[in-house]
Amino acid sequence: MGFITQTHYQYYNNSEEFTATANQTVFALTFDPQPSAESEFIVRVNGSEIDDNLYTYSSPNITFSSGRT
């Protein structure tokens, strides 16, 4: 029988949603624990997954190469 720790639970149940202001490029993640790399999360814009070359991640910020609206 598998054992799910709190960390695993948080991993599978954490999500955040943001509404951008005009040309906003930086979004700060607030959940804990923070991802340590871009490979640990998926970014979607208007419901569609986007390529990871369109943003960078430096905890806790996701920064898009161009503004979101």
N, C-alpha and C positions, 0 to 999 in steps of 0.2 A: 504494500500500500504506500502510495506516495505521500510525502510530507511537504506541505506548503508553508513556508515561513512567511512572516509579515512582509519581508522584502519581496518575495515572489508575488504575494497578493497585491502589493502596491504596484509592482511592475505591470501586472496584467490589468489593473483597474485604474491607473492614473491616466488622466487626459486633461488637457486644458484647451480652452477655446478663446480666441481673441477677436476683437473687432478693431480693424485698423482705422487710424485717423488718416487724413490725406497724406499720401506718400510716406507713411510710416515704414521704417525698415527694421527696427529693433523690437523684439518681443522677449520679455523676461519670464522664464519658467519659475513657478513658485512651489511645485511639489517636492516632496522629500522622500526618498533620496533623489538627488539630481542625476541625470544621465552623465556618464563620464565620456561618452563619445557619440558622434552623430549616428553611428550604427545601432544605437540602443533605442532609437525612436523613429517614428514616421511623421512627416509633415504633410498635411493636406491643406490645400487652398480651395475654398468653395467646394469641399467634398472630394476633390481629386488629389491623389498622391502626386507630389512634385519631385523632380530630380534633386538629389542632394548637392548638385553643382550650382543650384540657384540660391543657396544659403550657406552660412557658416555657423558653427556652434562653438561658443566659449562660455562655459557654465557661468551664469544661468541664462545667457542670452542667445537667441536665435537671430541672426542678422541676415536679411535678404539683400541680394545684390541690387535690387531696384525696389522702389517704394510699393507698398501694398495699398490698395484702396478698397 
